């Protein structure tokens, strides 16, 4: 039966609050009135399952997550509207109605309300750090101060779009190899669990089996009897490792350092992070933001704790009157070309222009490297899959061939 939380006043004038069971609100009120209570409030108690509310909130956040392309479209369209002399509040109202993402539309509408109430636009956006990064906020703030908000927003949209394309390039290059590997593992597991045992039952007992077949049979037995335990252990281990990386700065630093030492991929990741560093610092410097503040923001944007530590060390060095290149030269994670280019920029006073060229160079390098890597991975996967299929076929056919020859 449903439960209701009620508040009522008794004959002595004392307020009571308790829970009552009744088929409806009207029935609950009637029961309380029969008890000579003056009911002031009755509301149903919602049944809550432990953790369900948190899960539903998380699920809604995932489904309504604001994507990078949404931010790019919003920023670009807002720049066009402001350039057309449309008032900021009106521009935000128009854009909120055009957004397909309901959460993003609500955020834009709330920002419009704040701006209409007298809040600075950058401060209104700062209420949503999961959507608008500190880099985004600082760029908008610099545009407000300089009076060139439309130019700043246009540049911001181009910057976000370039970063989105670079990240998409990285993820897209790994989708095909990951799909092939996962498919091969699933097919191999299915064969070990269902196909191999049926083939083994056909073979006569006591026959001497080839070494390859013995290995496949052992793997099949292991998969059937212990595979699910190994799977659970792997999932639990991965979960706790990921949790440790997210929660512990030491684990995060070790993990980010390990990524930079990976063969082939380590050099690619270095170029990705250095391209992100160069373009972010160049953008902030061009917007007139102080170099120390620009380094702090860039450290949060770069996306790797190893480089974050290096950039913060450079920030501290700059505050003491030294240079960025002096710090970068002490760290092997920073490629010598970047250090030399920054040194030239510091000497000539054109560090923003130099960094923009470095970012463009590394972005092109990363694009070419991933194109070559994908072209190289495909034949390697074909060879590996061919060897795997060949071993399975040999392990199955060799004992059957030997059995036929015995007759």
N, C-alpha and C positions, 0 to 999 in steps of 0.2 A: 504494500500500500504506500502511496506517496507520503513524504514527510514535508511539513511546513514549519518554517521559523516564524514565530509570532511575537509581537510586543503588545502588551495590554495593561490596563490600569484596573486594579481591584477596587472593592468598595471602600477600602481605607485610603484610596488615592495613591497607593504604592505601585510603581511600574514593575511588571513582571515580563520576563523574556524566556521562552522555552521552545521546545519542539513538540509538535503534535502530529499524529498520523490521521489522515482523512482521505476519502476518495477524491475530494476537490477542495478548492479554496472556499467555496460557499459552505460546504459541509464543515470545514474547519472553523469558520466564523460562527456557524450555528452552534457547534459544540461549545465553543468558548463563551458565547453569550448565555448558553444554558448554565454555565458555571458562574454566571453573574460577573463576567469580566467585560470591560469596555475595550474593544479591540482597536488598536491604532495602526497596526501594520501586520500583514501576513504575506509571506513570500515562499515559494517552493524551494526546497533544498535540492540542488543539482547533485546527482550521483557522480563522483569523481573517481576515476580509476587512477591508482598511483602511477605517475609518470605520463599519463595520457595527455594531459594539458601541455606539458613540455614537448612531447612528441608532435602534437598537432601544431604547436607554434613553430617548431623546427621545420615541419613539413610545409607549412604555409610560407615560411621564409625562403625555403628552397624553391618552391613553385613560383613565387613572386620575386625571385632574386633579380635585381637590376643588372643587366648585362652591360658589357663595355660598349657594344654597338648602340644600346639605348642612350648611354651617356654621350656618345659621339653625335648622334642625331639631335639630341636635345641641345647640346652646346652649339652645334652648327646653325640650327634653326633659330636659336636665341640670338646669335650674332647677326644673322640676316635681319631679324625683326628690329633689333636695336639700331642697326645701320640704317634701316628705313624710317628711323625716328619714331617708332612705336614705343610708348612708355613701358618701362620694365614690368610693372605690375600687370598691365594688359597683355604683354608678351607672354608672361608666365601663365596667365589664365588661358590664353589660346593654346599654348603648348600642353597644358595639363589635360585638355580635352582631346588632344590628338594622340596621347600616349596609350598604347595598347596594354602596357603593364599597369594594373590597377594600383599597385603600391607606389610605383614611380609617379603616377599621376597624382596620387594623394600627397606625396612629398613635395612635388612642384606647386601644388595648390596651397599647401601649408606655408611654403616659402613665400608665395605671393601674398598670403595673409600677413606674414611677418613684415615683409617689405612695406606693405600698405599701412601697417601700424607704426612704421618709422624705423624698423630694424635695417641695418646695413645688409646688402645682399649676401656678401661673403659670410657674415655672421649667421644669417638665416640658413645658408647651406651647411655651415659647420655643425648644425644639429644632427646631421646624418653622416657620420664618419664612415659608415659601411658602404655608402654610395659615392660620396665625394671625398677624395683623399685630401690629406694636408697639402699636397702639391697643388691640387685643383683649387683649394681655398686660397692659398697664398697667391696664385696667379690671378684669380678673380680680384683679390684685394689690391694687388698691384695695378690692375686695370682700372679699379675705382679711384685709386689715388692719382694715377696719371691722367685720368679722363679718357682713356683709350680702351674702354671695356669691350667694344665690338671687335677690335683688333686682337685683343687678348683672348677672347672667346673663340675667334676663328683659328688662332694659332693653337689653342688648347684642343680643339676638335681634331685638328690635323695631327697633333702630338699623340692624343689618345688613339686615333685611328692607326698610326704607325706602330704603336706599341701592341695594339690588338692584332694587327696583321702579322707582326713578328711572332707573338705568342701562338697565334693560329698556325703559323708555318711550322713551329716546333711541334705542336700537338698533332697536326695533320700528318707530319712525316712519320710519326710513331704509330699511327692508327693501323696501317696495313700490316707492319711486322707484328704488332701485338695481336691483331686478329688471327693471323696465321699461326702464331705460337700457341695461343689459347685453344684454337680449333684442333691443332695437332695433339695437345695434351688431353683434351676431352675425348677425341677419337681413340687415342692410345689407351686411356683409362677404360673406355667402353669395351675395347677389344680384350683388355686384361681381365675384365670382370665377366664378360659374357661369351666372347668368341673363343678365346684360348682354352677355357675349361671344357667346352664342347669338343674341341679338336683333340684334347688330351684323352678324352674318354674313348675316342676311336682307335687310338694306338694300343697295340697289344701290351699286356703287362709283362714286365721283366725285360723289355727290349732296351738295348743300349742306345741312349739318345745323344745326338750331337751336343757339343758344349753350348752353342748358341741357343738351342732349344731348351736346355736345362736352365739357362739364365732367364729366358722368357717365362718358363713355368714358375721359377722362383719369384719373379716379379709379379706374375699373375696371382700366386698364392698370397704374397705379401699385400698386394692391393686389395684383395678380397677380405683378408682377415685383419689387416692393420691400416689399410688405406684411410678409412674414415677417422681413425684416431690421429693419424698423421695430419689429415686435413684440419681437424679441430685444433690441434696443437699449433699448426701453421697460422690459422686465422687468429687465435688468441695471441700468439707471439707478435704477429704483424700489428694487431690492435694496440697492444701495450707499447710497442716500439713507436708507432705513430703518435700515441698519446704522450709518450716521454719526449718526443721531438717537439711537440706543440707546447708542452708545459715547461720543459726544462731548457733554459738558455744554453747550458753546457752540451746537452744532447743535440740541440739545434745547431750549435757551432760545429760540433764534430760531424754531423750529417752533411752540412753545407760544405765543410772542408773535404769530406770524402767525395762528394760530387765533383769537385774541382780536380781531384786526382784520378778520376776515371779515365781509362785509355780512350782515345778518340773523342768521346763525349765531353771530357773535362775541358779540352781546349775550346770546344764549341760553346760550352757554358760560360767560360771566361769571356769570350767575345760578346755573348748575349748580355752579360752583366755590365761589361765595360761600355757597350753601346747604350744601354739604359742609363748608366751613370753619366756618360758624356752628353747625351741629349737632354737629360733632366737638368743637369747643372748649367748647360748652355741656355736652356729656356728660361730658367730662373734668373740667371745673370743678365740676359737680354731684357728681362722685365724690370730690371733696376733693383732687384732684391739684394741685400747685402750678402757678400760671399760667405760669411760665417753662417748666416741663416739658411742660405742656399745649400750649403753642405749638410746641415742638419736635416733638411727636408729630403735631400737626395739620399742620405743614409737610410731613411725609412722607405724610400721608393725602390731602391736597387733590388731588394728581394733576396739577399744572401747575407747571412750574419757575418761571414768572413769579410766581405767587402764593406759591410756596415761598420765593422770595427775599424777598418783601415780608413774609411772616410771620416769617422768621428775623430780618429787620431790626427788626421790632416786638419780637421776643423780646429782642434785644440792647438795644433802647431801654428795655424794661421793667426789665431787669437794672440799668440805669443810673438808674432812678428816674423815667423818663418814662412815657407812656401809649401804648396801642395805637392809639387814635384819632389821636394826633398824627402817627404814622407813616403810617397809612392815608390821612390827608388829603392827603399829598404825592403819592399815586399815583393816576392817572386810572383804572387798572384796577379799583380798588375803588369801587363805586358810592357816591355821597354819602349815600344812605339808610343804608347799612351803617355808615359812619363816624359819622354822627349818632347812630344807635342805640347803637353801642358807647360813644360819649361819654356818653350818658345812663346806660348801665349802669355805667360807671366812676364816675360822680358819685353814683349811688344805691347802689352796692355790689351790684347785682343783674344783673351781666353775663351770668350763665348763663341767667336767665329771659328777658332781652332777646334773647340770641342764639337761644334756642329759638323765639321768635316770628319772628325774622328768617328762620330756616331754614324754618319752616312757610310763611311768606309767599312766599319764593322757590320753594319746591317747588310750591306751587299755581300760581305764575306760569309755571314751566317746563312743567307739565302742560297748562295752557291754551294756552300758546304753541305747543307741539308739536301739539296737536289742531288748532289753526287752521292751522299750517303744512302738515300733511298734507292738510287740506281744500283748501288753496290749491294745493298741488303737483299734485294729481290733475288739475284742469282745465288747468293749465299744461302738464303732460306730454301730455295729449290734444291740445292745440293744436299743440305742437311735433311730435308724432308725425304729426298730420294734415298739417302743412306738409311734413315729410320725405317722407311717402308721396305727397303731391301732386306734389312735385318729381320723384320717381322715375317716377310715372305719366306726367307731362307729357313728361319726357325720352324715354320709350319710345314714347308714342302720337303725339307731334308729327311725327317723321319718317315714321311709317307713314301718318299722315293726309296728309302732303304727297306721299308716294309714290302714294297712291290718287288724289289730285287730278290728278296728271300724266297719268293714263291717260284 
